[in-house]
Amino acid sequence: MLRGVDRAAFAVAFVARLRRAGLRAGLTETDDLVRALAASPPTARDRLYWTARITLVRRQPDLAAFDEVFAAVFDEAAPLPLTRAAAPPGRRDDGVHVKVPAGGDGTAAGDGLPWATLPPAVAAEEETGEESGLHLPELRPSALAALAGVPFEELDEAQTRALGEDLRVALSHWPRRRTRRHAVDPGGRRVALRPTIARARRTGWEAIAVIRQRPVRVPRRVVLLCDVSESMRAQAAAYLQLMRAFSLVADAESFAFATTLTRLTPVLRHVSAAEAVEQASAAVTDRFGGTRIASNVRAVLDSYHGNALRGAVVIIASDGWDSDPPELMASVMARLRRRAYRIVWLNPRAGAPAFRPRVAAMAAALPFCDRLLPGATFGDLAAAAQVMREISSRG
């Protein structure tokens, strides 16, 4: 019955008339109709009726509207466009078809795209005020995607907070590592001896019921050390958002440093992002001062929280300007290398085309780092988070 007919064009045009009649049919139902026509081509009107009714009607109240439209289409109304170019452009005013503008070579525009719903065409006017035809509106990226490449110093507080929340969502699926502990699990491969023997007391010490266990998997720990000295003033607020994202997702330990070390883990886990950043800013008393990177890293290693570095991904966010001698930096980084799982250094200047790690402290620490990544925009932070996720999932 529909031999030589474009099934997609027929289905879209038919569904468009059903929707104008009030029947709820969308892309899924349209795709079902196209597949049904391909699987079982109708040879008579009644077969076409039942094929369309089964694939398009989902509710009992829609039957009346379907019967009315089907009878109107195949009895008295104008025929449907059975090909994608069957109807002239002037007749396609149903809000479904959109004209395609003429090409650069002067060829005429196409008749339309009946298989897709595009934005409505708008009149394009040049500076003279004369109409130059129709064109499709430009599809612009979202606000967050556009702001991801803006330097930190050009963002206001609200934009920084919004991008920080977007970064937290991007880190929601953090890799988990296998621990030495085990938990009872019916699907485990290892026999849990103590629970099995305890259960055997009920059956005369015969191990009738075997209890199994599996290794416990926990998120790999992350430790962040962020520089908040004067040279990192533009990046301080954004790096606080990064620390909060890791604190909420990966149970991270977060430290800020300039001349002294400040632990920010408890305050950054606050429910409110604005309150967390405000409390963190108030807790750092030496903010926008000098920098002592090596001394503060050694303070973490020697403190009670130094055990958190074992098997963790350590992130140091700094531009590398340090008042401590490079020899101390090399010694401290060697200790950190033996304790950490991976070391990632975020440098806001690393993305510059002519960047070279020639600063004494940066050159001394670089041999002990697994990655040196740029961190000048939220796009850089998102890319760095993806790299950290990949290296955390290995092993």
C-alpha positions as CSV (number, residue, x, y, z in Angstrom):
1,M,0.0,0.0,0.0
2,L,2.9,2.4,0.7
3,R,5.3,1.1,-1.9
4,G,7.9,3.6,-2.8
5,V,6.9,5.9,0.1
6,D,9.3,7.5,2.5
7,R,8.2,5.9,5.7
8,A,9.9,8.5,8.0
9,A,8.2,11.4,6.2
10,F,4.8,9.7,6.2
11,A,5.1,8.9,9.9
12,V,6.2,12.4,10.9
13,A,3.4,14.1,8.9
14,F,0.8,11.7,10.2
15,V,1.9,12.2,13.9
16,A,1.9,15.9,13.4
17,R,-1.8,15.9,12.4
18,L,-2.5,13.6,15.4
19,R,-0.8,16.0,17.8
20,R,-2.8,18.9,16.4
21,A,-5.9,16.8,17.2
22,G,-4.8,16.4,20.8
23,L,-3.3,12.9,20.7
24,R,-0.2,12.5,22.8
25,A,2.5,11.1,20.5
26,G,6.2,11.9,20.5
27,L,9.4,10.7,19.0
28,T,9.2,7.3,20.6
29,E,5.8,6.5,19.1
30,T,6.9,7.9,15.7
31,D,10.0,5.7,15.7
32,D,7.8,2.7,16.6
33,L,5.5,3.4,13.6
34,V,8.5,3.7,11.2
35,R,9.9,0.4,12.5
36,A,6.5,-1.3,12.3
37,L,6.0,-0.2,8.7
38,A,9.4,-1.6,7.8
39,A,8.9,-4.9,9.6
40,S,5.4,-5.5,8.2
41,P,4.5,-3.3,5.2
42,P,0.8,-2.9,5.1
43,T,-1.0,-4.4,2.1
44,A,-4.5,-2.9,2.8
45,R,-6.0,0.0,4.7
46,D,-7.2,-2.0,7.7
47,R,-3.6,-3.4,8.3
48,L,-2.3,0.1,8.1
49,Y,-5.0,1.2,10.5
50,W,-4.1,-1.4,13.1
51,T,-0.3,-0.8,12.7
52,A,-0.7,2.9,13.3
53,R,-3.1,2.4,16.1
54,I,-1.0,-0.1,18.1
55,T,2.2,2.0,17.8
56,L,0.7,5.5,18.3
57,V,-2.2,5.1,20.7
58,R,-1.3,4.7,24.4
59,R,-4.5,5.8,26.1
60,Q,-8.2,4.9,25.7
61,P,-9.4,8.5,25.4
62,D,-7.1,9.0,22.4
63,L,-9.0,6.4,20.3
64,A,-11.6,8.8,19.1
65,A,-9.1,11.4,18.0
66,F,-7.1,8.8,16.2
67,D,-10.1,7.4,14.3
68,E,-11.2,10.9,13.3
69,V,-7.7,11.9,11.9
70,F,-7.2,8.5,10.2
71,A,-10.6,8.8,8.4
72,A,-9.9,12.4,7.5
73,V,-6.5,11.6,6.0
74,F,-7.5,8.6,4.0
75,D,-11.0,9.6,3.0
76,E,-11.5,13.3,2.2
77,A,-8.5,15.4,3.3
78,A,-5.5,16.3,1.3
79,P,-3.0,13.5,1.0
80,L,0.0,13.4,3.4
81,P,3.5,14.3,2.0
82,L,4.8,10.8,1.2
83,T,8.3,12.0,0.4
84,R,10.6,14.5,2.1
85,A,10.2,16.8,-0.9
86,A,6.7,16.1,-1.9
87,A,5.1,19.3,-0.7
88,P,6.3,22.7,-1.8
89,P,7.9,25.0,0.8
90,G,4.9,27.3,0.8
91,R,2.5,24.6,2.1
92,R,4.8,23.7,5.1
93,D,3.5,26.2,7.6
94,D,2.5,23.7,10.3
95,G,5.4,24.6,12.6
96,V,7.1,21.3,12.0
97,H,9.1,22.1,8.9
98,V,11.8,24.7,8.8
99,K,13.3,26.0,5.6
100,V,17.0,25.6,5.1
101,P,18.8,28.8,4.0
102,A,20.4,29.0,0.6
103,G,24.0,27.9,0.4
104,G,27.0,30.1,-0.3
105,D,27.1,29.1,-3.9
106,G,23.8,30.7,-4.6
107,T,21.8,27.5,-4.9
108,A,18.2,27.5,-3.8
109,A,17.2,26.5,-0.3
110,G,16.0,23.0,0.3
111,D,12.3,22.2,0.8
112,G,12.7,21.5,4.5
113,L,13.6,19.0,7.1
114,P,10.3,17.2,8.0
115,W,12.1,14.6,10.2
116,A,13.4,17.0,12.8
117,T,12.0,19.8,14.8
118,L,14.3,22.8,14.6
119,P,14.1,26.4,16.1
120,P,11.7,28.7,14.2
121,A,13.3,30.7,11.5
122,V,13.7,34.4,12.0
123,A,14.1,37.3,9.6
124,A,17.7,38.5,9.1
125,E,18.1,42.2,8.6
126,E,21.3,43.8,7.6
127,E,22.5,47.3,8.7
128,T,20.4,48.8,5.9
129,G,17.2,47.4,7.4
130,E,16.4,45.4,4.3
131,E,15.4,41.8,4.8
132,S,17.9,39.3,3.4
133,G,15.9,36.1,3.8
134,L,15.5,33.6,6.7
135,H,18.2,32.1,8.8
136,L,18.3,29.8,11.8
137,P,19.1,31.3,15.2
138,E,22.6,30.5,16.4
139,L,22.7,27.9,19.1
140,R,24.8,29.3,22.0
141,P,26.5,27.3,24.7
142,S,25.2,27.3,28.2
143,A,26.4,29.9,30.6
144,L,28.5,27.6,32.7
145,A,30.2,26.2,29.6
146,A,31.0,29.7,28.4
147,L,32.4,30.7,31.8
148,A,34.6,27.5,32.1
149,G,37.3,29.1,30.0
150,V,37.3,32.5,31.7
151,P,40.2,33.3,34.0
152,F,39.5,33.2,37.7
153,E,40.1,36.9,38.2
154,E,37.3,37.8,35.7
155,L,34.6,35.8,37.6
156,D,32.4,37.3,40.3
157,E,31.5,35.5,43.5
158,A,28.2,34.1,42.1
159,Q,29.8,32.7,39.0
160,T,32.6,31.1,41.0
161,R,30.1,29.5,43.3
162,A,28.1,28.1,40.4
163,L,31.1,26.7,38.6
164,G,32.3,25.2,41.9
165,E,28.9,23.4,42.2
166,D,29.2,22.2,38.6
167,L,32.7,20.9,39.4
168,R,31.3,19.0,42.4
169,V,28.7,17.3,40.2
170,A,31.4,16.3,37.7
171,L,33.3,14.6,40.6
172,S,30.3,12.7,41.9
173,H,31.6,9.3,40.6
174,W,35.0,9.0,42.3
175,P,37.0,5.7,41.9
176,R,37.0,3.3,44.7
177,R,40.0,1.2,45.8
178,R,40.2,-2.3,47.4
179,T,41.1,-2.4,51.0
180,R,42.4,-5.3,53.2
181,R,39.2,-5.5,55.1
182,H,36.4,-7.9,54.1
183,A,32.6,-7.8,54.6
184,V,30.0,-10.6,54.6
185,D,28.5,-10.9,51.1
186,P,26.5,-13.9,49.6
187,G,28.2,-13.2,46.3
188,G,31.7,-13.1,47.7
189,R,34.4,-15.6,46.6
190,R,36.2,-16.0,49.9
191,V,34.9,-18.1,52.8
192,A,34.5,-16.2,56.0
193,L,35.9,-18.7,58.5
194,R,34.7,-17.1,61.8
195,P,31.1,-16.5,60.8
196,T,31.0,-20.0,59.2
197,I,32.3,-21.7,62.4
198,A,29.9,-19.6,64.5
199,R,27.0,-20.7,62.3
200,A,28.2,-24.4,62.6
201,R,27.4,-24.3,66.4
202,R,23.7,-24.7,65.5
203,T,24.3,-27.8,63.4
204,G,26.6,-29.8,65.7
205,W,29.8,-28.2,64.3
206,E,29.0,-29.3,60.8
207,A,29.5,-26.4,58.4
208,I,26.2,-26.7,56.6
209,A,25.8,-23.0,55.8
210,V,29.0,-21.5,54.3
211,I,29.3,-17.7,54.9
212,R,31.2,-15.8,52.2
213,Q,32.8,-12.4,52.1
214,R,34.2,-9.8,49.7
215,P,36.8,-7.1,50.0
216,V,35.6,-3.7,51.1
217,R,36.0,-0.9,48.6
218,V,36.3,2.7,49.6
219,P,36.8,5.9,47.7
220,R,40.5,6.6,47.2
221,R,41.6,9.3,49.6
222,V,42.6,12.7,48.2
223,V,44.8,15.2,50.1
224,L,44.8,18.8,48.8
225,L,47.4,21.5,49.7
226,C,46.4,24.8,48.2
227,D,48.6,27.9,48.1
228,V,46.7,31.1,49.2
229,S,49.7,33.5,49.2
230,E,49.7,36.9,47.5
231,S,50.8,35.4,44.1
232,M,47.8,33.1,44.2
233,R,45.2,35.8,45.1
234,A,43.3,35.4,41.8
235,Q,43.1,31.6,42.2
236,A,42.3,31.3,45.9
237,A,38.5,31.4,45.7
238,A,38.4,28.9,42.9
239,Y,40.7,26.5,44.6
240,L,38.6,26.7,47.7
241,Q,35.7,25.5,45.5
242,L,37.9,22.7,44.3
243,M,38.8,21.7,47.9
244,R,35.1,21.7,48.9
245,A,34.2,19.5,45.9
246,F,36.8,16.9,46.8
247,S,35.8,17.1,50.5
248,L,32.2,16.2,49.7
249,V,32.9,13.6,47.1
250,A,36.1,11.8,48.0
251,D,36.4,12.3,51.8
252,A,39.4,14.5,51.1
253,E,41.7,16.2,53.6
254,S,42.1,19.9,52.6
255,F,44.9,22.3,53.8
256,A,45.5,25.9,52.9
257,F,49.0,27.4,53.3
258,A,50.9,30.6,52.9
259,T,53.5,31.0,55.7
260,T,51.6,28.5,58.0
261,L,49.4,25.5,57.5
262,T,45.6,25.6,58.1
263,R,43.3,22.5,58.0
264,L,40.0,23.3,56.3
265,T,38.4,19.8,56.1
266,P,35.7,20.4,58.7
267,V,34.5,23.8,57.5
268,L,34.5,22.9,53.8
269,R,32.0,20.1,54.5
270,H,29.3,22.6,55.4
271,V,26.0,22.1,53.5
272,S,26.0,25.7,52.2
273,A,28.7,26.5,49.7
274,A,28.7,30.2,50.6
275,E,29.0,29.5,54.3
276,A,31.8,26.9,53.8
277,V,33.9,29.4,51.7
278,E,33.2,32.2,54.2
279,Q,34.3,30.1,57.2
280,A,37.3,28.8,55.3
281,S,38.4,32.4,54.4
282,A,38.0,33.4,58.1
283,A,40.1,30.4,59.2
284,V,43.1,31.3,57.1
285,T,44.8,34.0,59.0
286,D,48.0,34.4,56.9
287,R,46.1,34.7,53.6
288,F,47.8,36.7,50.8
289,G,51.1,36.8,52.5
290,G,54.4,35.1,51.8
291,T,54.9,31.4,50.7
292,R,56.7,28.5,52.4
293,I,55.7,25.5,50.4
294,A,58.4,23.0,51.6
295,S,57.9,23.9,55.3
296,N,54.1,23.4,55.1
297,V,54.4,20.1,53.2
298,R,56.8,18.9,55.9
299,A,54.3,20.0,58.6
300,V,51.7,17.8,57.0
301,L,54.1,14.8,56.9
302,D,55.0,15.3,60.6
303,S,51.5,15.9,61.9
304,Y,48.8,13.5,63.0
305,H,47.2,13.8,59.6
306,G,50.3,12.5,57.9
307,N,48.8,9.0,57.9
308,A,46.1,10.3,55.5
309,L,48.8,10.6,52.9
310,R,49.4,6.9,52.7
311,G,48.0,5.6,49.5
312,A,46.3,8.9,48.7
313,V,46.3,11.1,45.6
314,V,48.1,14.3,46.8
315,I,47.2,17.5,44.9
316,I,49.5,20.5,45.4
317,A,48.0,23.7,43.9
318,S,50.6,26.4,43.7
319,D,52.6,28.5,41.2
320,G,55.9,27.3,42.7
321,W,57.1,30.6,44.2
322,D,58.7,29.6,47.5
323,S,60.9,31.3,50.1
324,D,62.3,28.0,51.4
325,P,65.5,26.7,49.8
326,P,65.2,24.2,46.9
327,E,67.1,21.6,48.8
328,L,64.4,21.4,51.5
329,M,61.8,21.1,48.8
330,A,63.6,18.2,47.2
331,S,63.9,16.4,50.6
332,V,60.3,16.9,51.5
333,M,59.0,15.8,48.1
334,A,61.1,12.7,48.3
335,R,59.4,11.8,51.7
336,L,56.0,12.6,50.2
337,R,56.7,10.4,47.1
338,R,57.4,7.4,49.3
339,R,54.1,7.8,51.2
340,A,51.6,9.0,48.6
341,Y,50.0,6.9,45.8
342,R,50.2,9.7,43.2
343,I,51.3,13.4,43.3
344,V,49.6,15.9,41.0
345,W,50.8,19.6,40.9
346,L,48.4,22.2,39.7
347,N,50.1,25.3,38.4
348,P,47.9,28.2,37.1
349,R,50.8,29.3,34.8
350,A,51.4,25.8,33.3
351,G,48.9,26.4,30.5
352,A,50.9,29.3,29.0
353,P,52.5,28.4,25.7
354,A,56.0,29.5,26.8
355,F,55.8,28.0,30.3
356,R,58.9,26.4,31.6
357,P,59.3,25.1,35.2
358,R,62.4,27.2,35.9
359,V,61.5,28.5,39.3
360,A,63.8,26.8,41.8
361,A,61.2,25.3,44.0
362,M,59.1,24.1,41.1
363,A,62.2,22.6,39.4
364,A,63.1,20.8,42.6
365,A,59.6,19.3,43.1
366,L,58.9,18.3,39.5
367,P,60.9,15.1,39.4
368,F,58.8,13.7,42.3
369,C,55.4,14.6,40.6
370,D,53.4,12.3,38.5
371,R,51.6,15.1,36.6
372,L,52.0,18.8,36.2
373,L,48.6,20.2,35.1
374,P,47.4,23.8,34.3
375,G,44.9,25.4,36.7
376,A,44.0,28.8,35.4
377,T,40.3,28.3,34.6
378,F,37.5,26.0,35.8
379,G,37.9,24.2,32.5
380,D,41.4,23.4,33.5
381,L,40.2,22.2,36.9
382,A,37.6,19.9,35.3
383,A,40.2,18.5,33.0
384,A,42.6,18.0,35.9
385,A,39.8,16.2,37.9
386,Q,39.3,13.8,34.9
387,V,43.0,13.0,34.9
388,M,42.9,12.4,38.7
389,R,40.0,10.1,38.3
390,E,41.8,8.1,35.7
391,I,45.0,7.7,37.7
392,S,43.0,6.9,40.9
393,S,41.2,4.1,39.2
394,R,44.4,2.3,38.2
395,G,45.8,-0.5,40.3
